[in-house]
Amino acid sequence: MNTLSDTVQLHVEDLGINAPALVFLHYWGGSSRTWRHVTRRLGPAFRTIALDQRGWGQSDKPSSGYTLATLADDAQRLIESLGLDHYLLVGHSMGGKVAQLLASRHPAGLAGLVLVAPSPPSPMRVPLAVRQDMVSAYDSRESILATVRQVLAASPLQPDDLETVVQDSLRGAPAAKVAWPLAASQEDISAQAALIRVPTLVISGEKDQVDPPGVLRQELMTRIPHATLHILSGIGHLSPLEAPGDLSDLIRGFATPLVAATPAPIEPAEAPPAERDTIAGTGQRVAPHRSDDEDSATTP
């Protein structure tokens, strides 16, 4: 289906009816198709709504309008147009930063937040020269394959998934490819992230080179201290494609009790990292998975 956000037409994959809703926001370079293995596993217990953000997939590709605020506005207008009154936001990487900003606005009906390999609320800690190189990362099939194999995925993707990544990346609008590394990734929404009150699950790949667990512990978990961090062993940045089964199970386990009844808002309180880094719903501590370069992000 297609929906309008202001004057931009957005493509949406909306599956399921009369079920609790999950709204999915993809990474820089992806589309609603990034989530297809996850949404298939979560149905029919959940209504899954995956958006092609402006500039990507089948959505319109304007020459401007790629700030975090505009992307959050797009998602909010979609949610309002669908009449969702009880839902969770699920954001991956760039989509995770957009989801943080939207959640900080306390939109009506938001019951919880799932951040998958999210970009932290602080500016991306990557030199300008590297970010300038990122602009051309999705220029050709060869550059995309190199980016996936060297940076994004910790292990080879299935051939059809790899082809999806290539086609989605090639299809992106030139303005969208430029806007994230040179502008939106540098926006600082740390103050807004601290306003998030809904239950929050953060899912990180142990081998993520883009937004490593160490960066998320320092830059994200300190801003949302009531959040829970789960680390996927051996997984890189593309967990929706690398580990869709594990990811779906985590989302289902987190979302099920939240959609059963409207939760009371959580007042953030500072907590030791070991208490925050737990497996959702169990209280079990996550064994640390640190590497020498875990605390410095690398991006395509």
HUJO-V425492 format. One record per residue. N is the residue number from 0. RES is the residue in one letter. PSI is psi in radians with two decimals (NA if undefined). Layout:
[[N | RES | PSI] [N | RES | PSI]]
This chain:
[[0 | M | 2.79] [1 | N | 2.56] [2 | T | 2.79] [3 | L | 2.33] [4 | S | 1.86] [5 | D | -1.97] [6 | T | 0.15] [7 | V | 2.24] [8 | Q | 2.25] [9 | L | 2.41] [10 | H | 2.40] [11 | V | 2.36] [12 | E | 1.89] [13 | D | 1.89] [14 | L | 2.30] [15 | G | 2.60] [16 | I | 2.77] [17 | N | 0.72] [18 | A | 2.72] [19 | P | 2.49] [20 | A | 2.45] [21 | L | 2.23] [22 | V | 2.12] [23 | F | 2.31] [24 | L | 2.22] [25 | H | 3.05] [26 | Y | 2.95] [27 | W | 2.00] [28 | G | -0.22] [29 | G | -2.80] [30 | S | -3.04] [31 | S | -0.45] [32 | R | -0.38] [33 | T | -0.54] [34 | W | 0.04] [35 | R | -0.64] [36 | H | -0.58] [37 | V | -0.84] [38 | T | -0.61] [39 | R | -0.68] [40 | R | -0.52] [41 | L | -0.33] [42 | G | 2.72] [43 | P | 0.14] [44 | A | -0.45] [45 | F | 2.59] [46 | R | 2.14] [47 | T | 2.25] [48 | I | 1.82] [49 | A | 2.18] [50 | L | 2.38] [51 | D | 1.90] [52 | Q | 2.70] [53 | R | 2.40] [54 | G | -0.11] [55 | W | 2.75] [56 | G | -2.36] [57 | Q | 0.08] [58 | S | 2.85] [59 | D | 2.71] [60 | K | 1.27] [61 | P | 2.87] [62 | S | -0.07] [63 | S | 3.06] [64 | G | 0.67] [65 | Y | 0.40] [66 | T | 2.81] [67 | L | -0.69] [68 | A | -0.71] [69 | T | -0.72] [70 | L | -0.68] [71 | A | -0.66] [72 | D | -0.74] [73 | D | -0.86] [74 | A | -0.70] [75 | Q | -0.72] [76 | R | -0.66] [77 | L | -0.85] [78 | I | -0.76] [79 | E | -0.67] [80 | S | -0.50] [81 | L | -0.12] [82 | G | 0.55] [83 | L | 2.21] [84 | D | 0.01] [85 | H | 1.89] [86 | Y | 2.91] [87 | L | 2.56] [88 | L | 2.38] [89 | V | 1.99] [90 | G | 2.40] [91 | H | 2.17] [92 | S | -2.01] [93 | M | -0.75] [94 | G | -0.49] [95 | G | -0.65] [96 | K | -0.67] [97 | V | -0.74] [98 | A | -0.64] [99 | Q | -0.80] [100 | L | -0.76] [101 | L | -0.75] [102 | A | -0.55] [103 | S | -0.30] [104 | R | -0.10] [105 | H | 0.94] [106 | P | 2.57] [107 | A | 2.35] [108 | G | -0.18] [109 | L | 2.09] [110 | A | -0.34] [111 | G | 2.96] [112 | L | 2.25] [113 | V | 2.12] [114 | L | 1.98] [115 | V | 2.02] [116 | A | 0.91] [117 | P | 2.59] [118 | S | 2.30] [119 | P | 2.89] [120 | P | -0.38] [121 | S | 2.86] [122 | P | 2.52] [123 | M | 2.25] [124 | R | 1.18] [125 | V | 2.33] [126 | P | 2.65] [127 | L | -0.70] [128 | A | -0.67] [129 | V | -0.73] [130 | R | -0.58] [131 | Q | -0.63] [132 | D | -0.55] [133 | M | -0.52] [134 | V | -0.59] [135 | S | 0.10] [136 | A | -0.49] [137 | Y | 0.44] [138 | D | -0.56] [139 | S | 2.87] [140 | R | -0.73] [141 | E | -0.76] [142 | S | -0.59] [143 | I | -0.80] [144 | L | -0.71] [145 | A | -0.71] [146 | T | -0.76] [147 | V | -0.85] [148 | R | -0.58] [149 | Q | -0.43] [150 | V | -0.90] [151 | L | -0.75] [152 | A | 2.45] [153 | A | -0.33] [154 | S | 2.83] [155 | P | 2.40] [156 | L | 2.77] [157 | Q | 2.55] [158 | P | -0.72] [159 | D | -0.58] [160 | D | -0.70] [161 | L | -0.71] [162 | E | -0.65] [163 | T | -0.77] [164 | V | -0.77] [165 | V | -0.87] [166 | Q | -0.72] [167 | D | -0.74] [168 | S | -0.73] [169 | L | -0.56] [170 | R | -0.26] [171 | G | 2.57] [172 | A | 2.48] [173 | P | -0.72] [174 | A | -0.62] [175 | A | -0.63] [176 | K | -0.57] [177 | V | -0.69] [178 | A | -0.69] [179 | W | -1.00] [180 | P | -0.57] [181 | L | -0.27] [182 | A | -1.21] [183 | A | -0.62] [184 | S | -0.35] [185 | Q | -0.07] [186 | E | 2.42] [187 | D | 1.90] [188 | I | 0.49] [189 | S | -0.75] [190 | A | -0.67] [191 | Q | -0.71] [192 | A | -0.59] [193 | A | -0.23] [194 | L | -0.10] [195 | I | 2.27] [196 | R | -0.31] [197 | V | 2.73] [198 | P | 2.41] [199 | T | 2.27] [200 | L | 2.23] [201 | V | 2.24] [202 | I | 2.14] [203 | S | 2.50] [204 | G | 2.34] [205 | E | -0.62] [206 | K | 0.39] [207 | D | 2.09] [208 | Q | -0.25] [209 | V | -0.94] [210 | D | 1.36] [211 | P | 2.73] [212 | P | -0.66] [213 | G | -0.68] [214 | V | -0.73] [215 | L | -0.68] [216 | R | -0.72] [217 | Q | -0.74] [218 | E | -0.40] [219 | L | -0.89] [220 | M | -0.48] [221 | T | -0.39] [222 | R | -0.49] [223 | I | 1.25] [224 | P | -0.28] [225 | H | -0.06] [226 | A | 2.73] [227 | T | 2.36] [228 | L | 2.24] [229 | H | 2.31] [230 | I | 2.23] [231 | L | 2.02] [232 | S | 2.27] [233 | G | 0.15] [234 | I | 2.57] [235 | G | -2.53] [236 | H | -0.40] [237 | L | 0.91] [238 | S | -0.55] [239 | P | -0.38] [240 | L | -0.55] [241 | E | -0.64] [242 | A | 1.01] [243 | P | -0.55] [244 | G | -0.88] [245 | D | -0.73] [246 | L | -0.75] [247 | S | -0.73] [248 | D | -0.73] [249 | L | -0.77] [250 | I | -0.77] [251 | R | -0.80] [252 | G | -0.60] [253 | F | -0.73] [254 | A | -0.58] [255 | T | -0.89] [256 | P | -0.44] [257 | L | -0.57] [258 | V | -0.17] [259 | A | -0.56] [260 | A | 2.69] [261 | T | 2.07] [262 | P | 2.68] [263 | A | 2.51] [264 | P | 2.53] [265 | I | 2.29] [266 | E | 2.01] [267 | P | 2.45] [268 | A | 2.46] [269 | E | 2.39] [270 | A | 2.64] [271 | P | 2.59] [272 | P | -0.66] [273 | A | -0.49] [274 | E | -0.48] [275 | R | -0.61] [276 | D | 1.34] [277 | T | 2.81] [278 | I | 2.26] [279 | A | 2.23] [280 | G | -0.06] [281 | T | -0.43] [282 | G | 0.01] [283 | Q | 2.35] [284 | R | 2.54] [285 | V | 2.27] [286 | A | 2.40] [287 | P | 2.45] [288 | H | 1.39] [289 | R | 2.54] [290 | S | 3.02] [291 | D | -0.55] [292 | D | 0.35] [293 | E | -0.51] [294 | D | 0.17] [295 | S | 2.14] [296 | A | 2.50] [297 | T | 2.37] [298 | T | 2.71] [299 | P | NA]]
